[in-house]
């Protein structure tokens, strides 16, 4: 990883923050900046020029959010974000999408995002897809991660499907060697989980066999978070390997 890496992240909801990768990137002397879409005035149209200059971003990390990538009527900045993403990705630059972020990358590249048959909220097991090419991002055969989603992405054209489970088939993909899209939340920490759980209105929208209770989530052991956090650190190093 090169020194003084310029990392930019797109944040869609207040309080979500940067999760576990903040400490990892700061330890590598990264310069971290953000676009806070949730803070934009609703009555002021966003111009693409208000987003960072693409050449000023060495790594883009796109965070999650409670909105749908398809809800451009209520969140008109989604159109601009996707347009900027297409320009950024066309240059082959490193990007990581987390949950909504993974859906945004897929959708910006023409893949559909739609309701999953079941909602996922809580700790679940995800498995590596069989017969992934050897030079792809390396995943454990099985790993335990935090889920928090109602929708799911289709795998973008030209991407490689990396991970799945029985509830939601498309859990992770990669494009080239520089883009990784996650459906789950590898960045989650005890602090960010607490912030998520403060949103009672959001929790009320989740139900079903694969939704854990608020009480269960509040009693998550610290060991639960480590595997996803380590996976994200490895993902960052992987997409940056060309810029090292």
Secondary structure by P-SEA (a helix, b strand, c coil): cccbbbbbbbbcccccccccaaaaaaaaccbbbbbccccccccbbbbcccccccccccbbbbbbccccccccccccaaaaaaaaaaaaaaaccccccccaaaaaaaaaacccccccccccccbbbbbccccccccccccccbbbbbbbccccccccccccccccccccccccccccccbbbbcccccccaaaaaaaaaaaaaaaaccccccccaaaaaacccccccaaaaaaaaaaaaaacccc
